[in-house]
Amino acid sequence: MKFAMEADALSVLGRKSGAESDDLGALVRRLREAAEPLEGTFNGTAKARFVSFKERTDEVAVVLNNALVGICGAIAGQDRAFQTAAMEGADAHRSAEGSADFAGADASRFAPRA
């Protein structure tokens, strides 16, 4: 199995995820606003749960945003590790290539055939 990834894939993912974290909190708050017309239709336990939901909406939004910030941090760390490994690998190959001795190599298999 071959794994291919663009060099900037993780940084792009991190930027997109960061933008989405702001949207996620806003969506949770919009859900609360959209549900407000239903408040008068509940009684008893259902009303208590609904009120609890409304009271905890900001907390839920913050928790979700913080989780996404953590994910973005992990993506950034993976991106740094990937970029560092790519540079170190390229340096190692360059170094090995510079010290290779091709003087005795048999290149006859690459010659044109008659």
mmCIF file of the C-alpha atoms, coordinates in Angstrom:
data_MODEL
# 
_entry.id   MODEL 
# 
loop_
_atom_site.group_PDB 
_atom_site.id 
_atom_site.type_symbol 
_atom_site.label_atom_id 
_atom_site.label_alt_id 
_atom_site.label_comp_id 
_atom_site.label_asym_id 
_atom_site.label_entity_id 
_atom_site.label_seq_id 
_atom_site.pdbx_PDB_ins_code 
_atom_site.Cartn_x 
_atom_site.Cartn_y 
_atom_site.Cartn_z 
_atom_site.occupancy 
_atom_site.B_iso_or_equiv 
_atom_site.pdbx_formal_charge 
_atom_site.auth_seq_id 
_atom_site.auth_comp_id 
_atom_site.auth_asym_id 
_atom_site.auth_atom_id 
_atom_site.pdbx_PDB_model_num 
ATOM 1   C CA . MET A 1 1   ? 0.000   0.000  0.000   1.00 0.00 ? 1   MET A CA 1 
ATOM 2   C CA . LYS A 1 2   ? 1.351   3.416  -0.942  1.00 0.00 ? 2   LYS A CA 1 
ATOM 3   C CA . PHE A 1 3   ? 0.751   6.467  1.210   1.00 0.00 ? 3   PHE A CA 1 
ATOM 4   C CA . ALA A 1 4   ? 0.935   9.815  -0.559  1.00 0.00 ? 4   ALA A CA 1 
ATOM 5   C CA . MET A 1 5   ? 0.273   13.150 1.093   1.00 0.00 ? 5   MET A CA 1 
ATOM 6   C CA . GLU A 1 6   ? 0.869   16.680 -0.101  1.00 0.00 ? 6   GLU A CA 1 
ATOM 7   C CA . ALA A 1 7   ? 3.519   18.546 1.885   1.00 0.00 ? 7   ALA A CA 1 
ATOM 8   C CA . ASP A 1 8   ? 1.003   21.104 3.133   1.00 0.00 ? 8   ASP A CA 1 
ATOM 9   C CA . ALA A 1 9   ? -1.902  18.716 3.824   1.00 0.00 ? 9   ALA A CA 1 
ATOM 10  C CA . LEU A 1 10  ? -1.631  18.897 7.606   1.00 0.00 ? 10  LEU A CA 1 
ATOM 11  C CA . SER A 1 11  ? -1.200  22.671 7.739   1.00 0.00 ? 11  SER A CA 1 
ATOM 12  C CA . VAL A 1 12  ? -4.272  23.089 5.497   1.00 0.00 ? 12  VAL A CA 1 
ATOM 13  C CA . LEU A 1 13  ? -6.229  20.688 7.716   1.00 0.00 ? 13  LEU A CA 1 
ATOM 14  C CA . GLY A 1 14  ? -5.142  22.628 10.801  1.00 0.00 ? 14  GLY A CA 1 
ATOM 15  C CA . ARG A 1 15  ? -6.263  25.959 9.328   1.00 0.00 ? 15  ARG A CA 1 
ATOM 16  C CA . LYS A 1 16  ? -9.631  24.564 8.252   1.00 0.00 ? 16  LYS A CA 1 
ATOM 17  C CA . SER A 1 17  ? -10.182 22.873 11.622  1.00 0.00 ? 17  SER A CA 1 
ATOM 18  C CA . GLY A 1 18  ? -9.314  26.110 13.434  1.00 0.00 ? 18  GLY A CA 1 
ATOM 19  C CA . ALA A 1 19  ? -11.903 28.019 11.438  1.00 0.00 ? 19  ALA A CA 1 
ATOM 20  C CA . GLU A 1 20  ? -14.478 25.308 12.086  1.00 0.00 ? 20  GLU A CA 1 
ATOM 21  C CA . SER A 1 21  ? -13.933 25.516 15.864  1.00 0.00 ? 21  SER A CA 1 
ATOM 22  C CA . ASP A 1 22  ? -15.329 29.041 15.909  1.00 0.00 ? 22  ASP A CA 1 
ATOM 23  C CA . ASP A 1 23  ? -18.295 27.928 13.831  1.00 0.00 ? 23  ASP A CA 1 
ATOM 24  C CA . LEU A 1 24  ? -18.996 24.955 16.086  1.00 0.00 ? 24  LEU A CA 1 
ATOM 25  C CA . GLY A 1 25  ? -19.577 27.096 19.181  1.00 0.00 ? 25  GLY A CA 1 
ATOM 26  C CA . ALA A 1 26  ? -21.766 29.465 17.194  1.00 0.00 ? 26  ALA A CA 1 
ATOM 27  C CA . LEU A 1 27  ? -23.838 26.541 15.901  1.00 0.00 ? 27  LEU A CA 1 
ATOM 28  C CA . VAL A 1 28  ? -24.464 25.245 19.430  1.00 0.00 ? 28  VAL A CA 1 
ATOM 29  C CA . ARG A 1 29  ? -25.619 28.702 20.500  1.00 0.00 ? 29  ARG A CA 1 
ATOM 30  C CA . ARG A 1 30  ? -27.852 28.978 17.418  1.00 0.00 ? 30  ARG A CA 1 
ATOM 31  C CA . LEU A 1 31  ? -29.384 25.622 18.345  1.00 0.00 ? 31  LEU A CA 1 
ATOM 32  C CA . ARG A 1 32  ? -30.338 27.073 21.725  1.00 0.00 ? 32  ARG A CA 1 
ATOM 33  C CA . GLU A 1 33  ? -31.878 30.125 20.052  1.00 0.00 ? 33  GLU A CA 1 
ATOM 34  C CA . ALA A 1 34  ? -33.771 27.975 17.559  1.00 0.00 ? 34  ALA A CA 1 
ATOM 35  C CA . ALA A 1 35  ? -35.189 25.833 20.360  1.00 0.00 ? 35  ALA A CA 1 
ATOM 36  C CA . GLU A 1 36  ? -36.429 28.767 22.472  1.00 0.00 ? 36  GLU A CA 1 
ATOM 37  C CA . PRO A 1 37  ? -39.926 28.807 20.897  1.00 0.00 ? 37  PRO A CA 1 
ATOM 38  C CA . LEU A 1 38  ? -40.398 25.244 22.166  1.00 0.00 ? 38  LEU A CA 1 
ATOM 39  C CA . GLU A 1 39  ? -39.775 26.181 25.798  1.00 0.00 ? 39  GLU A CA 1 
ATOM 40  C CA . GLY A 1 40  ? -43.438 26.736 26.633  1.00 0.00 ? 40  GLY A CA 1 
ATOM 41  C CA . THR A 1 41  ? -44.501 23.365 25.223  1.00 0.00 ? 41  THR A CA 1 
ATOM 42  C CA . PHE A 1 42  ? -42.726 21.236 27.848  1.00 0.00 ? 42  PHE A CA 1 
ATOM 43  C CA . ASN A 1 43  ? -43.904 20.231 31.313  1.00 0.00 ? 43  ASN A CA 1 
ATOM 44  C CA . GLY A 1 44  ? -42.383 18.299 34.200  1.00 0.00 ? 44  GLY A CA 1 
ATOM 45  C CA . THR A 1 45  ? -39.204 16.361 33.526  1.00 0.00 ? 45  THR A CA 1 
ATOM 46  C CA . ALA A 1 46  ? -39.070 17.364 29.868  1.00 0.00 ? 46  ALA A CA 1 
ATOM 47  C CA . LYS A 1 47  ? -39.171 21.055 30.836  1.00 0.00 ? 47  LYS A CA 1 
ATOM 48  C CA . ALA A 1 48  ? -36.424 20.564 33.424  1.00 0.00 ? 48  ALA A CA 1 
ATOM 49  C CA . ARG A 1 49  ? -34.211 18.852 30.834  1.00 0.00 ? 49  ARG A CA 1 
ATOM 50  C CA . PHE A 1 50  ? -34.892 21.600 28.327  1.00 0.00 ? 50  PHE A CA 1 
ATOM 51  C CA . VAL A 1 51  ? -33.990 24.316 30.842  1.00 0.00 ? 51  VAL A CA 1 
ATOM 52  C CA . SER A 1 52  ? -30.859 22.361 31.751  1.00 0.00 ? 52  SER A CA 1 
ATOM 53  C CA . PHE A 1 53  ? -29.920 22.208 28.071  1.00 0.00 ? 53  PHE A CA 1 
ATOM 54  C CA . LYS A 1 54  ? -30.376 25.951 27.675  1.00 0.00 ? 54  LYS A CA 1 
ATOM 55  C CA . GLU A 1 55  ? -28.335 26.691 30.798  1.00 0.00 ? 55  GLU A CA 1 
ATOM 56  C CA . ARG A 1 56  ? -25.494 24.427 29.684  1.00 0.00 ? 56  ARG A CA 1 
ATOM 57  C CA . THR A 1 57  ? -25.334 25.577 26.054  1.00 0.00 ? 57  THR A CA 1 
ATOM 58  C CA . ASP A 1 58  ? -22.445 27.987 26.634  1.00 0.00 ? 58  ASP A CA 1 
ATOM 59  C CA . GLU A 1 59  ? -20.568 25.332 28.607  1.00 0.00 ? 59  GLU A CA 1 
ATOM 60  C CA . VAL A 1 60  ? -21.090 22.777 25.827  1.00 0.00 ? 60  VAL A CA 1 
ATOM 61  C CA . ALA A 1 61  ? -19.911 25.308 23.218  1.00 0.00 ? 61  ALA A CA 1 
ATOM 62  C CA . VAL A 1 62  ? -16.756 26.041 25.223  1.00 0.00 ? 62  VAL A CA 1 
ATOM 63  C CA . VAL A 1 63  ? -16.004 22.352 25.777  1.00 0.00 ? 63  VAL A CA 1 
ATOM 64  C CA . LEU A 1 64  ? -16.449 21.596 22.076  1.00 0.00 ? 64  LEU A CA 1 
ATOM 65  C CA . ASN A 1 65  ? -14.288 24.560 21.071  1.00 0.00 ? 65  ASN A CA 1 
ATOM 66  C CA . ASN A 1 66  ? -11.564 23.575 23.549  1.00 0.00 ? 66  ASN A CA 1 
ATOM 67  C CA . ALA A 1 67  ? -11.587 20.020 22.229  1.00 0.00 ? 67  ALA A CA 1 
ATOM 68  C CA . LEU A 1 68  ? -11.196 21.279 18.687  1.00 0.00 ? 68  LEU A CA 1 
ATOM 69  C CA . VAL A 1 69  ? -8.358  23.590 19.763  1.00 0.00 ? 69  VAL A CA 1 
ATOM 70  C CA . GLY A 1 70  ? -6.631  20.515 21.197  1.00 0.00 ? 70  GLY A CA 1 
ATOM 71  C CA . ILE A 1 71  ? -7.143  18.667 17.936  1.00 0.00 ? 71  ILE A CA 1 
ATOM 72  C CA . CYS A 1 72  ? -5.692  21.627 16.017  1.00 0.00 ? 72  CYS A CA 1 
ATOM 73  C CA . GLY A 1 73  ? -2.677  21.590 18.328  1.00 0.00 ? 73  GLY A CA 1 
ATOM 74  C CA . ALA A 1 74  ? -2.171  17.899 17.661  1.00 0.00 ? 74  ALA A CA 1 
ATOM 75  C CA . ILE A 1 75  ? -2.426  18.489 13.904  1.00 0.00 ? 75  ILE A CA 1 
ATOM 76  C CA . ALA A 1 76  ? 0.183   21.263 14.164  1.00 0.00 ? 76  ALA A CA 1 
ATOM 77  C CA . GLY A 1 77  ? 2.494   18.911 16.072  1.00 0.00 ? 77  GLY A CA 1 
ATOM 78  C CA . GLN A 1 78  ? 2.046   16.217 13.447  1.00 0.00 ? 78  GLN A CA 1 
ATOM 79  C CA . ASP A 1 79  ? 2.755   18.753 10.719  1.00 0.00 ? 79  ASP A CA 1 
ATOM 80  C CA . ARG A 1 80  ? 6.010   19.840 12.425  1.00 0.00 ? 80  ARG A CA 1 
ATOM 81  C CA . ALA A 1 81  ? 7.067   16.210 12.861  1.00 0.00 ? 81  ALA A CA 1 
ATOM 82  C CA . PHE A 1 82  ? 6.238   15.398 9.238   1.00 0.00 ? 82  PHE A CA 1 
ATOM 83  C CA . GLN A 1 83  ? 8.103   18.443 7.888   1.00 0.00 ? 83  GLN A CA 1 
ATOM 84  C CA . THR A 1 84  ? 11.134  17.751 10.101  1.00 0.00 ? 84  THR A CA 1 
ATOM 85  C CA . ALA A 1 85  ? 11.258  14.089 9.068   1.00 0.00 ? 85  ALA A CA 1 
ATOM 86  C CA . ALA A 1 86  ? 10.973  15.036 5.394   1.00 0.00 ? 86  ALA A CA 1 
ATOM 87  C CA . MET A 1 87  ? 13.865  17.494 5.692   1.00 0.00 ? 87  MET A CA 1 
ATOM 88  C CA . GLU A 1 88  ? 16.002  15.033 7.650   1.00 0.00 ? 88  GLU A CA 1 
ATOM 89  C CA . GLY A 1 89  ? 15.277  12.298 5.109   1.00 0.00 ? 89  GLY A CA 1 
ATOM 90  C CA . ALA A 1 90  ? 16.208  14.570 2.211   1.00 0.00 ? 90  ALA A CA 1 
ATOM 91  C CA . ASP A 1 91  ? 19.437  15.582 3.993   1.00 0.00 ? 91  ASP A CA 1 
ATOM 92  C CA . ALA A 1 92  ? 20.316  11.941 4.645   1.00 0.00 ? 92  ALA A CA 1 
ATOM 93  C CA . HIS A 1 93  ? 19.749  11.021 0.998   1.00 0.00 ? 93  HIS A CA 1 
ATOM 94  C CA . ARG A 1 94  ? 21.799  13.988 -0.209  1.00 0.00 ? 94  ARG A CA 1 
ATOM 95  C CA . SER A 1 95  ? 24.624  13.035 2.127   1.00 0.00 ? 95  SER A CA 1 
ATOM 96  C CA . ALA A 1 96  ? 24.567  9.381  1.058   1.00 0.00 ? 96  ALA A CA 1 
ATOM 97  C CA . GLU A 1 97  ? 24.412  10.340 -2.609  1.00 0.00 ? 97  GLU A CA 1 
ATOM 98  C CA . GLY A 1 98  ? 27.438  12.597 -2.273  1.00 0.00 ? 98  GLY A CA 1 
ATOM 99  C CA . SER A 1 99  ? 29.542  9.825  -0.773  1.00 0.00 ? 99  SER A CA 1 
ATOM 100 C CA . ALA A 1 100 ? 28.501  7.104  -3.237  1.00 0.00 ? 100 ALA A CA 1 
ATOM 101 C CA . ASP A 1 101 ? 31.186  5.747  -5.590  1.00 0.00 ? 101 ASP A CA 1 
ATOM 102 C CA . PHE A 1 102 ? 29.771  4.846  -8.975  1.00 0.00 ? 102 PHE A CA 1 
ATOM 103 C CA . ALA A 1 103 ? 33.138  4.297  -10.666 1.00 0.00 ? 103 ALA A CA 1 
ATOM 104 C CA . GLY A 1 104 ? 32.852  0.501  -10.674 1.00 0.00 ? 104 GLY A CA 1 
ATOM 105 C CA . ALA A 1 105 ? 29.156  0.314  -11.457 1.00 0.00 ? 105 ALA A CA 1 
ATOM 106 C CA . ASP A 1 106 ? 27.998  -1.894 -14.318 1.00 0.00 ? 106 ASP A CA 1 
ATOM 107 C CA . ALA A 1 107 ? 25.840  0.362  -16.464 1.00 0.00 ? 107 ALA A CA 1 
ATOM 108 C CA . SER A 1 108 ? 25.595  -2.037 -19.413 1.00 0.00 ? 108 SER A CA 1 
ATOM 109 C CA . ARG A 1 109 ? 21.968  -2.861 -18.720 1.00 0.00 ? 109 ARG A CA 1 
ATOM 110 C CA . PHE A 1 110 ? 21.093  0.782  -19.344 1.00 0.00 ? 110 PHE A CA 1 
ATOM 111 C CA . ALA A 1 111 ? 22.852  0.904  -22.728 1.00 0.00 ? 111 ALA A CA 1 
ATOM 112 C CA . PRO A 1 112 ? 20.659  1.016  -25.844 1.00 0.00 ? 112 PRO A CA 1 
ATOM 113 C CA . ARG A 1 113 ? 20.077  -2.367 -27.429 1.00 0.00 ? 113 ARG A CA 1 
ATOM 114 C CA . ALA A 1 114 ? 20.990  -2.974 -31.002 1.00 0.00 ? 114 ALA A CA 1 
# 
